[in-house]
């Protein structure tokens, strides 16, 4: 199965020819090759090259963000949004897995870092679920 994005040039073309072909097929669209200061390598190399320009305060002992950090943020953000919207996250995990290119939710679980916000939302959901039982037990 190919992991090439639809409309992307064949990977067998030399890098310069692929960039030119992409520009010809998509006039007026921005690509990494047209962003000033962008690294002419992979997306990860470009991201690593652009991070210093963001002026992020990175504490001592903490690694700077990498492109893969965006996958973690996206996955946790989706889960948090689903909790806040009242959507059942369990029912949506297969969608998240598919979107992130995984075969199943087990592979996606690596990206679901537990955050204080996520715990708060899960706690709220549990309290609303358990409240009828608590009220019944109190009688």
HELIX and SHEET records of a PDB file:
HELIX    1   1 UNK A   15  UNK A   25  1                                  11    
HELIX    2   2 UNK A   32  UNK A   34  5                                   3    
HELIX    3   3 UNK A   43  UNK A   51  1                                   9    
HELIX    4   4 UNK A   52  UNK A   54  5                                   3    
HELIX    5   5 UNK A   67  UNK A   85  1                                  19    
HELIX    6   6 UNK A   89  UNK A   99  1                                  11    
HELIX    7   7 UNK A  105  UNK A  108  1                                   4    
HELIX    8   8 UNK A  109  UNK A  111  5                                   3    
HELIX    9   9 UNK A  116  UNK A  138  1                                  23    
END                                                                             
